[in-house]
Amino acid sequence: MNPLVSTVIPTRNRAALLGGAVRSALMQTDTSGKPISQEIIITDDSSTDNTPEIGRAFEREYPGVVRYMNVRTGSPGGTRNIGADAATAPFLAFLDDDDEWLAGRLQRALDAFASHPGTAFIYGQTVPTNGDFEPAPESAPVFPPLPLVEGHPVAAFLRSPPHINTVLFRRELFLAHNGFDRTLSGFEDVDLLVRIVRRHECFAVSEPLARMRFHTDSLNGADKMWARFVDEQRSRRTHLRERDAFRPSFKERVLLSFGYRGWYVHRFLTIAAAANKVGNALVAAKATHYALRVSPLHALKNPLFWQVRRSAKNAKNTKEQTV
């Protein structure tokens, strides 16, 4: 008997967190409390820690339900696509290896599909948290904010997109749109959702369906974050140039071209501040440089920029005094 839902969990070097994601998928039940008919496909992008052992242990414990695949793609979109290609169910879901689904997440989406059979995908809200699943101090309690937009929400998704953890696709439509763009190092999920809603309608479940971990940026994350920004910028330009019935207005296109940059500026300045704390002036300078390249206006308006500048100046004065 084929499963009803295929759940793909892409992973790489997340041995300590993968189990929580898998268990949250295994705990999904229907309205009667029975486990939802589901196959869980763990696609491991060549982990070098003991993630393979964790994945294979779940495969042994839940034969016929959990499958572990060791793959080599080098991109989040490519790793998800391999799992989607191996899936067999009519509905397709994705869950990041460091996040978790809330109870009833799949059933709520399946119920929405039952009442809206022509929908391409269902999405809901996400609860952002810190690394311990506690409320993230810098984020809204949930996102996207209510009211959630349905139909063809091109502008809404470019402004405040849902997290891929909350989306449930019709697998045939996911494959018809060629899945995620594996050339993107970030924004590949939003890119896919926008491509689909230009052709098909979506429907929203106006409640949280998942919680995600918001990780503190590491000191070596500036170059990776810059690559992500460049990819998002390229993808946004492509979508905003598209001339169809769902093209945002000129004013919206201007806002969608620049508004998102504040998020990247804050991330870069967070890296710079962390680098200053440990005396890594080179990383702090690089991250600050990236912040200014993304948007000088956002950088100068952010209090972190001036904090980073003061810290760098104090460190320089201290060094000169000790020479």
PAZAPA-4460 file (N, C-alpha, C; in steps of 0.05 Angstrom, whole numbers, plus 32768, in hexadecimal, padded with zeros to 4 digits):
% residues 323
    n_x    n_y    n_z   ca_x   ca_y   ca_z    c_x    c_y    c_z   seq   type   mol
   8011   7FE8   8000   8000   8000   8000   8012   8019   8000     1      M     A
   800D   802A   7FEC   801E   8042   7FEA   8017   8056   8000     2      N     A
   802A   8065   800A   8025   8079   801F   8015   8091   8014     3      P     A
   8009   80A0   8026   7FFA   80B7   801E   800C   80D0   801C     4      L     A
   8020   80D1   802D   8032   80E8   802D   804F   80DF   802C     5      V     A
   805F   80EB   801B   807C   80E7   801B   8089   80FF   8028     6      S     A
   8098   80FA   803E   80A5   8110   804C   80C3   810E   8047     7      T     A
   80CF   8123   803C   80EC   8123   8036   80FA   8135   804B     8      V     A
   810E   8129   8058   811E   8137   806C   813A   8139   8062     9      I     A
   8142   8150   8056   815E   8153   804D   8170   8158   8066    10      P     A
   8188   814E   8065   819A   8152   807C   81B7   8152   8074    11      T     A
   81C7   815E   8085   81E4   815D   8082   81F0   8164   809D    12      R     A
   81FF   8152   80A9   820E   8157   80C2   81FC   8162   80D8    13      N     A
   81E5   8156   80DB   81D2   815F   80F0   81CA   8147   8102    14      R     A
   81DE   8137   8109   81D8   811E   8119   81C9   8124   8132    15      A     A
   81D0   813B   813F   81C3   8141   8159   81A7   814A   8156    16      A     A
   819F   8153   813F   8184   815F   813B   8171   814E   812A    17      L     A
   817D   813E   8119   816D   812F   8105   8157   811F   8113    18      L     A
   815D   8112   8129   8149   8101   8137   8130   810F   813E    19      G     A
   8132   8128   8147   811A   8138   814E   8108   813D   8137    20      G     A
   8114   8143   811F   8104   8147   8107   80F6   812D   80FF    21      A     A
   8105   8117   80FF   80F8   80FE   80F6   80E2   80F6   8109    22      V     A
   80E6   80F8   8123   80D2   80F0   8136   80B9   8102   8133    23      R     A
   80BC   811B   812E   80A5   812D   812B   8094   8125   8112    24      S     A
   80A2   811A   80FE   8093   8110   80E6   8085   80F5   80ED    25      A     A
   8093   80E4   80FB   8087   80CA   8102   806F   80CD   8115    26      L     A
   806D   80E3   8124   8057   80E7   8137   803E   80F3   812A    27      M     A
   803F   80F8   8110   8027   8103   8102   8011   80EF   8101    28      Q     A
   7FF9   80F6   810B   7FE2   80E4   810B   7FCA   80F1   80FE    29      T     A
   7FB6   80E0   80F7   7F9E   80EA   80EC   7F8A   80F1   8102    30      D     A
   7F71   80F7   80FA   7F5E   8100   810E   7F56   80EB   8122    31      T     A
   7F5B   80D1   811C   7F55   80BC   812E   7F6D   80B4   8140    32      S     A
   7F83   80C2   813C   7F9B   80BC   814B   7FAD   80A7   8140    33      G     A
   7FA6   809D   8128   7FB7   8089   811B   7FCD   8096   810B    34      K     A
   7FE5   808A   8109   7FFA   8096   80F9   7FF2   809A   80DC    35      P     A
   7FF9   80B1   80D1   7FF3   80B7   80B5   8004   80A5   80A4    36      I     A
   7FF8   809A   808E   8007   808A   807B   801D   809B   806E    37      S     A
   8035   8095   8075   804B   80A7   806E   8065   8097   8068    38      Q     A
   8074   80A1   8055   8090   8097   8052   80A2   80AF   8057    39      E     A
   80B7   80AA   8067   80CA   80C0   806E   80E5   80BA   8061    40      I     A
   80ED   80CC   8050   8106   80C8   8041   811B   80DB   804B    41      I     A
   8130   80D1   8057   8146   80E1   8061   815B   80E2   804B    42      I     A
   8160   80FA   8040   8174   80FD   802B   818C   810B   8037    43      T     A
   81A2   80FD   803A   81BA   8106   8048   81CF   810E   8034    44      D     A
   81D5   8129   8033   81E9   8133   8020   8205   812F   802A    45      D     A
   820D   8115   802B   8229   810D   8031   8233   8118   804B    46      S     A
   8224   8113   8061   822C   811B   807B   8247   810F   8083    47      S     A
   8256   811E   8093   8270   8113   809D   826F   810E   80BA    48      T     A
   8259   8112   80C8   8256   810B   80E4   8247   80F0   80E5    49      D     A
   8239   80EB   80FB   822B   80D1   80FD   820E   80D3   80F5    50      N     A
   8207   80E7   80E4   81EC   80E9   80D9   81E4   80CF   80CA    51      T     A
   81F6   80C3   80BA   81ED   80AA   80AD   81E5   8094   80C1    52      P     A
   81F3   8092   80D7   81EB   807E   80EB   81CF   8084   80F6    53      E     A
   81C9   809D   80FB   81AF   80A5   8105   819A   809E   80F1    54      I     A
   819E   80A5   80D7   818B   80A0   80C3   8186   8082   80BF    55      G     A
   819B   8072   80BF   8198   8055   80BB   818A   8048   80D3    56      R     A
   818F   8053   80EB   8181   8048   8102   8163   804C   8100    57      A     A
   815A   8063   80F7   813E   8068   80F3   8133   8055   80DD    58      F     A
   8143   8050   80C8   813A   803E   80B3   8136   8022   80BD    59      E     A
   8148   8019   80CF   8145   7FFE   80DB   812D   7FFD   80EE    60      R     A
   8129   8013   80FE   8114   8013   8111   80F8   8015   8105    61      E     A
   80F7   8022   80EE   80DD   8026   80E1   80DF   801D   80C4    62      Y     A
   80E2   8003   80C0   80E4   7FF8   80A4   80CB   7FFD   8094    63      P     A
   80CE   8004   807C   80B7   800A   806B   80AB   8025   806F    64      G     A
   80B5   8034   8083   80AB   804F   8088   80C2   8063   8083    65      V     A
   80D9   805E   808F   80F0   8070   808D   8104   8065   8079    66      V     A
   810D   8076   8066   8122   806E   8054   8139   8082   8057    67      R     A
   8152   8077   8058   8169   8089   805A   8178   8087   803F    68      Y     A
   817F   809F   8034   818E   80A0   801B   81A6   80B2   801F    69      M     A
   81BE   80A8   8018   81D6   80B7   8018   81DA   80C2   7FFC    70      N     A
   81DA   80DD   7FF9   81DB   80E9   7FDF   81F2   80FE   7FDE    71      V     A
   81F7   8109   7FC7   820C   811E   7FC5   8201   8133   7FB1    72      R     A
   81F9   814A   7FBC   81EE   815F   7FAB   81FB   817A   7FAF    73      T     A
   8202   8180   7FC8   820E   819A   7FCE   81FB   81B1   7FCF    74      G     A
   81E1   81AC   7FCD   81CE   81C2   7FCF   81B5   81B8   7FDD    75      S     A
   81A8   81CA   7FEC   818F   81C2   7FFA   8179   81BA   7FE7    76      P     A
   8176   81C8   7FD0   8162   81C1   7FBD   8167   81A6   7FB0    77      G     A
   8180   81A1   7FA9   8187   8187   7F9D   8181   8170   7FAF    78      G     A
   8187   8173   7FC9   8183   815E   7FDD   8165   8158   7FE0    79      T     A
   8155   816D   7FE1   8138   8169   7FE2   812D   815C   7FC9    80      R     A
   8137   8164   7FB2   812D   8159   7F99   8132   813B   7F97    81      N     A
   8148   8132   7FA0   814E   8115   7F9F   8139   8106   7FB0    82      I     A
   8132   8110   7FC7   811E   8104   7FD7   8103   8104   7FCA    83      G     A
   80FC   811A   7FBD   80E2   811C   7FAF   80E1   8109   7F97    84      A     A
   80F7   8105   7F89   80F8   80F2   7F73   80F4   80D5   7F7D    85      D     A
   80FD   80D0   7F95   80FA   80B5   7FA0   80DF   80B0   7FAD    86      A     A
   80CF   80C5   7FB1   80B5   80C4   7FBF   80A0   80B5   7FAE    87      A     A
   808D   80A9   7FBB   8078   809A   7FAE   805C   80A3   7FB4    88      T     A
   8059   80B4   7FC8   803E   80BC   7FD1   8033   80D3   7FC0    89      A     A
   8018   80D7   7FC0   800D   80ED   7FB1   8012   8109   7FBD    90      P     A
   8018   810A   7FD7   801E   8123   7FE5   803B   8123   7FEE    91      F     A
   8047   813A   7FED   8064   813D   7FF2   8069   8153   8006    92      L     A
   8078   814D   801B   807F   8161   802F   809D   8161   8034    93      A     A
   80A7   8177   803E   80C3   817A   8045   80C6   8184   8061    94      F     A
   80DB   817A   806E   80E0   8182   808A   80FE   8184   808E    95      L     A
   8108   819C   8095   8124   81A0   8099   812E   8190   80B1    96      D     A
   8147   8188   80B1   8151   8175   80C5   8154   8181   80E0    97      D     A
   8153   819B   80E3   8156   81A8   80FD   813C   81B3   8108    98      D     A
   8126   81AF   80F9   810C   81B9   8101   80F9   81A2   8108    99      D     A
   80E1   81A9   8111   80CE   8195   8118   80B2   819D   8110   100      E     A
   80A1   8189   810A   8085   818E   8105   8075   818F   811F   101      W     A
   8060   819E   811F   804E   819E   8136   8039   8188   8132   102      L     A
   802E   817F   8147   801A   8169   8146   8003   8171   8134   103      A     A
   7FFA   815E   8123   7FE4   8163   8111   7FEA   8172   80F8   104      G     A
   8004   8178   80F4   800B   8188   80DD   8002   817C   80C2   105      R     A
   8007   8162   80BE   8000   8155   80A5   7FE2   8153   80A2   106      L     A
   7FD4   814C   80B7   7FB7   8148   80B5   7FA9   8162   80AE   107      Q     A
   7FB2   8178   80B9   7FA5   8192   80B3   7FA9   8199   8095   108      R     A
   7FC1   8193   808B   7FC5   8198   806E   7FB5   8185   805D   109      A     A
   7FB3   816C   8065   7FA3   8159   8055   7F86   8160   8055   110      L     A
   7F7C   816A   806C   7F60   8173   806E   7F5B   818A   805B   111      D     A
   7F6F   819D   805A   7F6C   81B4   8048   7F6C   81AB   802B   112      A     A
   7F7C   8197   8024   7F7B   818C   8009   7F60   8180   8002   113      F     A
   7F54   8172   8016   7F3B   8165   8012   7F25   817A   800B   114      A     A
   7F26   8191   8017   7F12   81A6   8012   7F1A   81B8   7FFB   115      S     A
   7F33   81B7   7FF1   7F3C   81C7   7FDB   7F4C   81B5   7FC8   116      H     A
   7F3E   81A3   7FBA   7F4C   818F   7FAA   7F5D   8199   7F93   117      P     A
   7F57   81B2   7F8A   7F66   81BC   7F73   7F7F   81CB   7F7B   118      G     A
   7F86   81CB   7F94   7F9D   81DA   7F9E   7FB7   81CC   7F98   119      T     A
   7FCC   81DC   7F92   7FE6   81D1   7F8C   7FF5   81C9   7FA5   120      A     A
   7FF3   81DB   7FBA   7FFF   81D5   7FD3   7FF1   81E4   7FEA   121      F     A
   7FF4   81D9   8002   7FEA   81E6   801A   8001   81F0   802A   122      I     A
   7FFE   8207   8037   8013   8211   8049   8007   821C   8062   123      Y     A
   8018   8220   8077   800F   822B   8090   8025   823C   809C   124      G     A
   8022   8241   80B6   8035   8253   80C4   804B   8243   80D2   125      Q     A
   8061   8250   80D9   8077   8244   80E6   807E   8254   8100   126      T     A
   8086   8246   8115   808E   8252   812E   80AD   8253   812E   127      V     A
   80B9   826B   812C   80D6   826D   812D   80E0   826B   814A   128      P     A
   80F5   825C   814E   8100   8257   8169   811F   8259   8168   129      T     A
   812B   8259   8180   8148   8257   8181   8151   823A   817F   130      N     A
   816A   8235   8185   8174   821A   8182   8168   8206   8196   131      G     A
   815B   8210   81AB   814E   81FE   81BF   8130   81FE   81BC   132      D     A
   8126   8207   81A6   8109   8208   81A1   80FB   821B   81B4   133      F     A
   8109   822F   81BD   80FD   8245   81CD   80F7   825C   81BA   134      E     A
   80E5   826E   81C1   80DE   8284   81AF   80F6   8294   81A7   135      P     A
   80F8   829A   818D   810F   82A9   8182   810A   82C7   8188   136      A     A
   811C   82D4   8197   8117   82EF   819F   8116   8303   8189   137      P     A
   8123   82FE   8172   8124   8311   815C   810E   830D   8148   138      E     A
   80FD   82FA   814C   80EA   82F3   8137   80CD   82F7   8141   139      S     A
   80BB   82F8   812E   809E   82F9   8135   8096   82DE   8140   140      A     A
   8081   82DC   8150   8079   82C3   815C   8074   82AD   8148   141      P     A
   8068   82B4   8131   8063   82A2   811B   8067   82B1   8100   142      V     A
   806B   82A2   80EB   806C   82AE   80D0   8061   8299   80BC   143      F     A
   8057   82A2   80A5   8050   82BE   809E   803A   82C8   80B0   144      P     A
   8037   82E3   80B1   8022   82EE   80C2   8006   82EA   80B5   145      P     A
   7FF2   82EA   80C6   7FD7   82E8   80BC   7FCE   8303   80B1   146      L     A
   7FBC   8304   809D   7FAF   82EC   8091   7FC2   82E0   807C   147      P     A
   7FC1   82C5   807A   7FD1   82B7   8066   7FC2   82BA   804B   148      L     A
   7FD2   82BE   8036   7FC7   82C3   801B   7FC5   82A9   800C   149      V     A
   7FAF   82A6   7FFD   7FAA   828E   7FEE   7FA8   8295   7FD0   150      E     A
   7FA4   8281   7FC0   7FA2   8286   7FA3   7FBD   8287   7F96   151      G     A
   7FC4   829F   7F8C   7FDE   82A3   7F7D   7FEE   82B8   7F8B   152      H     A
   7FF8   82B4   7FA4   8005   82C9   7FB4   8022   82CE   7FAD   153      P     A
   8027   82D6   7F94   8043   82DB   7F8B   8050   82F0   7F9D   154      V     A
   8044   8308   7F9F   8050   831D   7FAE   8052   8316   7FCC   155      A     A
   803D   8309   7FD7   803E   8302   7FF3   8054   82EF   7FFA   156      A     A
   8059   82DC   7FE8   806F   82C8   7FED   808A   82D5   7FEA   157      F     A
   808D   82E9   7FD8   80A7   82F7   7FD6   80AB   830A   7FED   158      L     A
   8095   8312   7FFA   8097   8324   8011   809B   8315   802B   159      R     A
   808B   8300   8030   808C   82F1   8049   8084   82D4   8043   160      S     A
   8097   82C4   803A   8091   82A9   8031   808C   8295   8048   161      P     A
   807D   8280   8043   807A   826B   8057   8093   825B   8057   162      P     A
   8098   824D   806E   80AE   823A   806F   80A7   8220   8061   163      H     A
   80BA   8215   8054   80B5   81FC   8045   80AC   81E5   8057   164      I     A
   80B2   81E7   8071   80AA   81D2   8083   808B   81D0   8086   165      N     A
   807D   81E5   807F   8060   81E5   8082   8051   81DF   8068   166      T     A
   805F   81DB   8053   8053   81D7   8039   804D   81BA   8034   167      V     A
   8036   81B4   8029   8030   8199   801F   8028   819B   8002   168      L     A
   8038   818E   7FF0   8034   8190   7FD4   8025   8178   7FC9   169      F     A
   8017   817D   7FB2   8010   8166   7FA1   802A   815E   7F93   170      R     A
   8032   8146   7F96   804D   813E   7F8C   804F   8141   7F6E   171      R     A
   8039   813B   7F60   803A   813D   7F42   803F   8159   7F39   172      E     A
   8034   816D   7F48   8038   8189   7F40   8054   8192   7F48   173      L     A
   805E   8188   7F5F   807A   818E   7F66   808D   8185   7F50   174      F     A
   8089   816D   7F47   809B   8162   7F33   8097   8170   7F18   175      L     A
   807E   8178   7F12   8079   8186   7EF9   8088   81A1   7EF7   176      A     A
   808D   81AC   7F0E   809C   81C6   7F0F   80BA   81C2   7F14   177      H     A
   80C3   81A9   7F11   80DF   81A2   7F13   80EB   81A6   7F2F   178      N     A
   80DB   81A7   7F43   80E5   81A9   7F5E   80F5   81C2   7F64   179      G     A
   8108   81C0   7F77   8118   81D6   7F80   812E   81DC   7F6B   180      F     A
   8135   81F5   7F69   814C   81FD   7F58   8165   81F7   7F67   181      D     A
   8174   81E2   7F5F   818C   81DA   7F6E   81A3   81ED   7F6B   182      R     A
   81A1   8201   7F59   81B7   8214   7F57   81B6   822A   7F6C   183      T     A
   819F   822B   7F7B   819C   8240   7F8F   81A6   8235   7FAA   184      L     A
   81B7   8245   7FB8   81C1   823E   7FD2   81AE   8247   7FE8   185      S     A
   819A   8256   7FE1   8185   825F   7FF4   816E   8269   7FE3   186      G     A
   8157   826C   7FEF   813F   8277   7FE1   8133   8263   7FCE   187      F     A
   813E   824B   7FCD   8134   8237   7FBA   8117   822F   7FC0   188      E     A
   8110   8230   7FD9   80F4   8229   7FE1   80E1   823E   7FD8   189      D     A
   80E7   8258   7FDC   80D5   826D   7FD4   80D4   826E   7FB5   190      V     A
   80EA   826A   7FA8   80EB   826A   7F8B   80D7   8255   7F80   191      D     A
   80D7   823D   7F8C   80C5   8228   7F83   80A8   822F   7F88   192      L     A
   80A2   8239   7FA0   8086   8240   7FA7   807B   8256   7F94   193      L     A
   808C   826A   7F8E   8083   827F   7F7C   807E   8274   7F60   194      V     A
   8090   8263   7F57   808C   8257   7F3C   8072   8248   7F3B   195      R     A
   806B   8239   7F50   8053   822A   7F50   803A   823B   7F51   196      I     A
   803A   8250   7F63   8021   8260   7F66   801D   8272   7F4E   197      V     A
   8030   8275   7F3C   802A   8283   7F24   8018   8273   7F11   198      R     A
   8018   8259   7F15   8009   8247   7F04   7FF1   8239   7F12   199      R     A
   7FF3   8236   7F2D   7FDE   8228   7F3B   7FD8   8237   7F55   200      H     A
   7FC0   8231   7F60   7FB8   823D   7F79   7FC3   822D   7F91   201      E     A
   7FC7   823B   7FA7   7FCE   822F   7FC1   7FB9   8235   7FD5   202      C     A
   7FBA   8227   7FEC   7FA7   822C   8001   7FB6   822C   801C   203      F     A
   7FAC   823B   802F   7FBB   823F   8048   7FAB   8234   8060   204      A     A
   7FBA   8228   8073   7FB0   8221   808D   7FBA   8236   80A1   205      V     A
   7FA7   8245   80AB   7FAF   825D   80BB   7FB6   8256   80D8   206      S     A
   7FCA   8246   80DB   7FD5   823F   80F5   7FF1   8233   80F3   207      E     A
   8000   8233   8108   801B   8228   8107   801B   8209   8102   208      P     A
   802C   8200   80F0   802E   81E4   80EA   804A   81D9   80F1   209      L     A
   805E   81EB   80F5   8079   81E1   80FA   8088   81F6   810B   210      A     A
   809D   81EE   8117   80AF   8201   8124   80CB   81FD   8119   211      R     A
   80D9   8213   8115   80F4   8213   810A   8108   821E   811D   212      M     A
   8120   8214   811B   8136   821E   812B   8143   8235   811C   213      R     A
   8147   824B   812A   8155   8262   811F   8171   8262   812A   214      F     A
   8185   825A   811A   81A0   8256   8124   81AF   8270   8124   215      H     A
   81C0   8274   8139   81D2   828A   8139   81E7   8287   8123   216      T     A
   81EC   829C   8114   81FF   829B   80FE   821B   8295   8108   217      D     A
   8228   8282   80FC   8243   827B   8103   8257   828F   80F7   218      S     A
   8270   828F   8102   8284   82A2   80F8   828C   829C   80DC   219      L     A
   8289   8283   80D2   8291   827D   80B7   8279   827E   80A4   220      N     A
   8263   828C   80AC   824B   828C   809C   8248   82A4   808A   221      G     A
   825B   82B7   808A   8257   82CF   807A   8258   82CA   805C   222      A     A
   826B   82BA   8054   826D   82B4   8037   8254   82A3   802E   223      D     A
   824C   8290   803E   8234   8280   8037   821B   8292   8036   224      K     A
   8219   82A5   8049   8202   82B7   8049   8203   82C9   8031   225      M     A
   821A   82D2   8028   821D   82E3   8011   8214   82D4   7FF8   226      W     A
   821C   82BB   7FF5   8214   82AA   7FDE   81F5   82A8   7FDE   227      A     A
   81EA   82A4   7FF6   81CC   82A2   7FF7   81BF   82BC   7FEE   228      R     A
   81CA   82D2   7FF7   81BF   82EC   7FEF   81C0   82F0   7FD1   229      F     A
   81D7   82E9   7FC5   81DA   82ED   7FA8   81C5   82DB   7F99   230      V     A
   81C1   82C2   7FA3   81AE   82B1   7F96   8191   82BB   7F99   231      D     A
   818B   82C5   7FB1   8170   82CF   7FB5   816B   82E8   7FA4   232      E     A
   817F   82F9   7FA2   817D   8311   7F91   8177   8309   7F74   233      Q     A
   8186   82F5   7F6A   8182   82EC   7F4F   8166   82E1   7F4B   234      R     A
   815D   82D0   7F5E   8143   82C4   7F5B   812C   82D9   7F5D   235      S     A
   812F   82EC   7F6F   811B   8301   7F71   8119   8311   7F58   236      R     A
   812F   8318   7F4C   812E   8327   7F33   8120   8318   7F1D   237      R     A
   8124   82FE   7F1C   8117   82EE   7F08   80F9   82EE   7F0C   238      T     A
   80F0   82EB   7F25   80D3   82EA   7F2A   80C6   8305   7F26   239      H     A
   80D4   831B   7F2D   80C8   8335   7F2B   80C7   833F   7F0E   240      L     A
   80D8   8333   7EFD   80D7   833A   7EE0   80C0   832C   7ED1   241      R     A
   80B6   8317   7EDD   80A1   8306   7ED1   8088   8317   7ECC   242      E     A
   807F   8318   7EB3   8067   8328   7EAD   804F   8316   7EA9   243      R     A
   803F   8314   7EBE   8027   8304   7EBD   8012   8312   7ECE   244      D     A
   7FFB   8305   7ED1   7FE5   8311   7EE0   7FEB   8315   7EFD   245      A     A
   8000   8307   7F08   8005   8308   7F24   801E   8319   7F2A   246      F     A
   8028   8328   7F17   803F   8339   7F1B   8038   834F   7F2F   247      R     A
   8049   8353   7F43   8044   8368   7F57   8045   8383   7F4A   248      P     A
   8038   8396   7F56   8038   83B2   7F4C   8055   83BD   7F4D   249      S     A
   8059   83D4   7F3F   8074   83E0   7F3F   807D   83E6   7F5B   250      F     A
   806C   83F1   7F6C   8073   83F8   7F87   807B   83DF   7F97   251      K     A
   806B   83C9   7F93   8071   83B0   7FA1   808B   83A5   7F97   252      E     A
   8091   83A7   7F7D   80AA   839C   7F72   80C2   83AB   7F7E   253      R     A
   80BF   83C5   7F82   80D5   83D4   7F8F   80DA   83CA   7FAB   254      V     A
   80C4   83C7   7FBA   80C6   83BE   7FD6   80D1   83A2   7FD8   255      L     A
   80C8   8391   7FC6   80D1   8375   7FC6   80EE   8372   7FBC   256      L     A
   80F8   8386   7FAF   8114   8386   7FA6   8128   838F   7FBC   257      S     A
   811E   839E   7FD0   8130   83A9   7FE4   8129   83A2   8001   258      F     A
   810F   839D   8006   8107   8399   8022   8114   8382   802F   259      G     A
   8119   836C   8021   8124   8354   802D   8141   8357   8034   260      Y     A
   814E   836C   802A   816B   836F   802F   8172   8375   804C   261      R     A
   815F   8380   805B   8163   8385   8077   8169   836C   8087   262      G     A
   815C   8356   807F   8160   833C   808D   817D   8334   8089   263      W     A
   8188   8336   8071   81A3   832E   806C   81B7   8340   807A   264      Y     A
   81B1   835A   807A   81C3   836D   8088   81C5   8365   80A5   265      V     A
   81AE   835F   80B2   81AE   8358   80CE   81BE   833E   80D3   266      H     A
   81BC   832B   80C1   81CB   8312   80C4   81E9   8317   80C2   267      R     A
   81F1   8327   80AF   820E   832D   80AC   8218   833C   80C4   268      F     A
   8209   834F   80CE   8212   835E   80E5   8212   834D   80FF   269      L     A
   8201   8339   8100   8201   8326   8117   821B   8316   8116   270      T     A
   8223   830E   80FE   823D   82FF   80FB   8254   8312   8103   271      I     A
   8253   832B   80FA   8268   833D   8100   826B   8342   811E   272      A     A
   8254   8345   812C   8254   834A   8149   8260   8332   8157   273      A     A
   8258   8319   814F   8263   8301   815B   8281   82FF   8156   274      A     A
   828A   8307   813F   82A7   8306   8139   82B6   8319   814A   275      A     A
   82AB   8331   814E   82B9   8345   815F   82BC   833B   817B   276      N     A
   82A8   832C   8185   82A9   8322   81A1   82C0   830F   81A5   277      K     A
   82C8   8300   8190   82DE   82ED   8193   82F8   82F8   8187   278      V     A
   82F8   8312   8180   8310   831E   8176   8317   8318   8159   279      G     A
   8304   830F   8149   8309   8308   812D   8302   8320   811C   280      N     A
   8315   8332   8119   8310   834B   810B   830C   8346   80ED   281      A     A
   8319   8332   80E1   8316   832D   80C5   82FA   8325   80BD   282      L     A
   82EF   8312   80CD   82D3   8309   80C8   82C0   8320   80CD   283      V     A
   82C4   8330   80E2   82B2   8346   80E8   82B3   835B   80D1   284      A     A
   82CA   8360   80C6   82CD   8373   80B0   82BF   8368   8097   285      A     A
   82C3   834F   8091   82B6   8343   8079   8298   8343   807B   286      K     A
   828D   833B   8093   8270   833B   8096   8264   8357   8094   287      A     A
   8272   836B   80A0   8269   8386   809F   826A   8390   8082   288      T     A
   827E   8389   8073   8280   8390   8057   8269   8384   8047   289      H     A
   8262   836B   804C   824B   835F   803E   8231   836E   8045   290      Y     A
   822E   8375   805F   8216   8384   8067   8213   839E   8057   291      A     A
   8229   83AC   8054   8228   83C5   8045   8223   83C1   8028   292      L     A
   822D   83AB   801D   8228   83A5   8000   820B   839E   7FFC   293      R     A
   81FF   8390   800F   81E2   8388   800C   81D1   83A1   800C   294      V     A
   81D5   83B3   801F   81C5   83CB   8021   81D1   83DF   8035   295      S     A
   81DF   83F3   802B   81EA   8407   803D   81D5   8414   804F   296      P     A
   81BD   8419   8044   81A8   8426   8054   81A0   8414   806B   297      L     A
   819A   83FA   8066   8193   83E8   807B   81A9   83E6   8090   298      H     A
   81C2   83E5   8087   81D8   83E2   8099   81DB   83FA   80AC   299      A     A
   81D9   8412   80A0   81DD   842A   80B1   81C6   842E   80C4   300      L     A
   81AE   8423   80BE   8197   8426   80CF   8197   8410   80E5   301      K     A
   81A8   83FC   80E3   81A8   83E6   80F6   81BB   83ED   810D   302      N     A
   81B1   83EC   8126   81C2   83F2   813D   81DB   83E0   813F   303      P     A
   81D8   83C7   8135   81EF   83B5   8136   8207   83BF   8126   304      L     A
   8201   83CE   8110   8217   83D8   8100   8229   83EB   8111   305      F     A
   821D   83FC   8120   822C   840F   8130   8239   8401   8148   306      W     A
   822C   83ED   8152   8239   83DD   8167   8252   83CE   815D   307      Q     A
   8250   83C4   8145   8267   83B6   8139   827D   83CA   8134   308      V     A
   8276   83E1   812A   828B   83F6   8125   8299   83FE   813F   309      R     A
   828A   8402   8154   8296   840A   816E   82A8   83F3   8178   310      R     A
   829F   83DB   8176   82AF   83C4   8180   82C9   83C2   8171   311      S     A
   82C7   83C5   8156   82E0   83C4   8146   82F3   83DA   814D   312      A     A
   82E8   83F2   8151   82F9   8409   8158   8306   8405   8174   313      K     A
   82F7   83FB   8187   8302   83F6   81A2   8318   83E1   81A0   314      N     A
   8313   83CC   8190   8327   83B7   818E   8341   83C1   8181   315      A     A
   833E   83D3   816E   8355   83DF   8161   8365   83F0   8174   316      K     A
   8357   8400   8184   8364   8412   8198   8373   8401   81AD   317      N     A
   8366   83EB   81B6   8372   83DA   81CA   838C   83CE   81BF   318      T     A
   838B   83C5   81A6   83A2   83B9   8199   83B9   83CD   8196   319      K     A
   83B2   83E5   818F   83C7   83FA   818C   83D4   8401   81A7   320      E     A
   83C4   8401   81BC   83CE   8407   81D7   83E1   83F2   81E2   321      Q     A
   83DD   83D9   81D8   83ED   83C3   81E2   8407   83C0   81D2   322      T     A
   8409   83CE   81BB   8421   83CB   81AB   8437   83DC   81B6   323      V     A
***
